Amino acid sequence: MSLDVSPALLEKAERGEVDEREFVDCVRTSLPYAWDMISSLAARLRADGTGFADNQVPPPDEQARGQLLRALASNAIRGALERHFGVRLAFQNCHRVAVFAPGKESEERYERFTSVRGQLLNQSPVLRDC
């Protein structure tokens, strides 16, 4: 299961009343490694002012790796995180998460990062099993 959904939040979803802030909080508590990773990258992006920040350190264990995969593979979770942090997310392999500032200034860098060439250049024998 991707998220630990409280009975109250599930009931709201069943009625059709879902507040995105509550959903984001559910993501934060359910996927703490992924949350901390994206939160720290978004903070670094704002501090550096470069329009880009990424992580190149593999997760410490399979549970953490799974959290990143679940967070970034779900359109709903990924979209909510992008809106919450005000960034555009990208993902390579099973650990390289990148955040980009929204807007034209970051578009070229985003396109390079998410390109076929970018994916191939980010490969490593160490990451084959991830």
C-alpha positions as CSV (number, residue, x, y, z in Angstrom):
1,M,0.0,0.0,0.0
2,S,1.3,3.4,-0.9
3,L,-0.3,5.6,1.8
4,D,-1.5,5.1,5.3
5,V,-4.9,6.7,4.9
6,S,-6.8,7.5,8.0
7,P,-10.4,6.3,8.2
8,A,-11.6,9.9,8.3
9,L,-9.7,10.8,5.1
10,L,-10.9,7.7,3.4
11,E,-14.5,8.6,4.4
12,K,-14.1,12.0,2.9
13,A,-12.8,10.6,-0.3
14,E,-15.7,8.2,-0.5
15,R,-18.0,11.2,-0.1
16,G,-16.0,13.2,-2.7
17,E,-14.7,15.8,-0.3
18,V,-11.0,15.7,-0.4
19,D,-8.9,18.7,0.6
20,E,-5.5,18.6,-1.1
21,R,-3.8,19.8,2.1
22,E,-5.1,16.8,3.9
23,F,-3.9,14.6,1.1
24,V,-0.4,16.2,1.2
25,D,-0.3,15.6,5.0
26,C,-1.1,12.0,4.4
27,V,1.8,11.8,1.9
28,R,4.1,13.5,4.4
29,T,3.3,11.0,7.2
30,S,3.1,7.9,4.9
31,L,6.3,8.5,2.9
32,P,8.6,10.4,5.2
33,Y,11.9,9.6,3.3
34,A,10.4,10.8,0.0
35,W,8.9,13.8,1.7
36,D,12.2,14.8,3.4
37,M,14.1,14.3,0.1
38,I,11.8,16.5,-1.9
39,S,11.4,19.0,0.9
40,S,15.2,19.4,1.2
41,L,15.7,19.6,-2.6
42,A,13.0,22.3,-2.8
43,A,14.7,24.3,0.0
44,R,18.1,23.9,-1.7
45,L,16.6,25.1,-5.0
46,R,15.3,28.3,-3.3
47,A,18.6,28.8,-1.4
48,D,20.9,28.3,-4.4
49,G,18.7,30.2,-6.9
50,T,20.0,28.0,-9.8
51,G,16.6,26.7,-10.8
52,F,17.7,23.1,-10.2
53,A,18.6,20.8,-7.3
54,D,19.0,17.0,-7.4
55,N,19.9,14.1,-5.2
56,Q,22.6,11.6,-6.3
57,V,22.9,9.6,-3.1
58,P,21.1,6.2,-3.2
59,P,18.4,5.6,-0.5
60,P,19.7,3.9,2.6
61,D,17.5,0.9,2.3
62,E,14.7,-0.7,0.2
63,Q,12.0,0.9,2.3
64,A,13.3,4.3,1.5
65,R,13.7,3.4,-2.2
66,G,10.2,2.2,-2.3
67,Q,8.9,5.4,-0.9
68,L,10.6,7.4,-3.7
69,L,9.1,5.0,-6.3
70,R,5.6,5.3,-4.8
71,A,5.7,9.1,-4.5
72,L,7.0,9.7,-8.0
73,A,5.1,6.9,-9.8
74,S,1.7,8.2,-8.7
75,N,0.4,11.1,-10.8
76,A,-1.8,12.2,-7.8
77,I,1.0,12.2,-5.3
78,R,3.6,13.7,-7.7
79,G,1.2,16.4,-8.7
80,A,0.3,17.3,-5.2
81,L,4.0,17.4,-4.2
82,E,4.8,19.7,-7.1
83,R,1.9,22.1,-6.2
84,H,2.8,22.0,-2.5
85,F,6.5,22.8,-3.0
86,G,6.1,24.9,-6.1
87,V,8.5,22.9,-8.2
88,R,8.6,20.6,-11.1
89,L,9.8,17.1,-10.3
90,A,11.8,14.7,-12.4
91,F,13.1,11.2,-11.6
92,Q,15.9,9.0,-12.9
93,N,16.8,5.5,-11.8
94,C,15.5,4.7,-8.4
95,H,17.0,7.5,-6.4
96,R,17.9,10.5,-8.5
97,V,15.2,13.0,-7.8
98,A,15.5,16.5,-9.2
99,V,13.4,19.6,-8.6
100,F,13.2,22.4,-11.1
101,A,11.9,25.9,-10.7
102,P,8.7,26.4,-12.6
103,G,8.9,28.6,-15.7
104,K,10.8,29.1,-19.0
105,E,14.2,29.6,-17.4
106,S,14.3,25.9,-16.2
107,E,12.7,24.3,-19.2
108,E,15.8,23.5,-21.2
109,R,17.5,22.0,-18.2
110,Y,14.4,19.9,-17.4
111,E,14.3,18.7,-21.0
112,R,18.0,17.7,-20.9
113,F,17.5,15.9,-17.6
114,T,14.4,13.9,-18.7
115,S,15.7,13.1,-22.2
116,V,16.7,9.7,-23.4
117,R,20.3,10.9,-23.5
118,G,20.1,12.2,-19.9
119,Q,18.7,8.8,-18.8
120,L,21.5,6.9,-20.5
121,L,24.2,9.1,-19.1
122,N,22.8,8.6,-15.6
123,Q,23.3,4.8,-15.7
124,S,25.7,2.9,-13.5
125,P,26.4,-0.8,-12.9
126,V,25.9,0.0,-9.2
127,L,22.3,1.0,-9.9
128,R,21.3,-2.0,-12.0
129,D,19.2,-3.7,-9.3
130,C,17.4,-0.7,-8.1
